Amino acid sequence: MLFDRLTVEEHLWFFAKLKKCPSWRVKDEIDRMIECIGLTDKRHTQARALSGGMKRKLSVGIALVGDSKVHVASCTFHVFMLA
């Protein structure tokens, strides 16, 4: 879930705190995650201004921020029918 008016950094802060990441660790966690997902140059950009791919990256960052213990990935499988 993304909020149009929150920036990339604000999203990660919000979800890190929601996941009870200790306050003393939040800034380092956000810095690390922004670098990991490749949105360093979009740190202060609101979600509504991000492309679809950047929004997906941010969603992955949200899932991983705060030292999450369980990660669920969904895959789309394409089935091709041969005539």
Secondary structure, 3 states (H helix, E strand, C coil): CCCCCCEHHHHHHHHHHHCCCCHHHHHHHHHHHHHHCCCHHHCCCEHHHCCHHHHHHHHHHHHHCCCCCCCCCCCCCCCCCCC
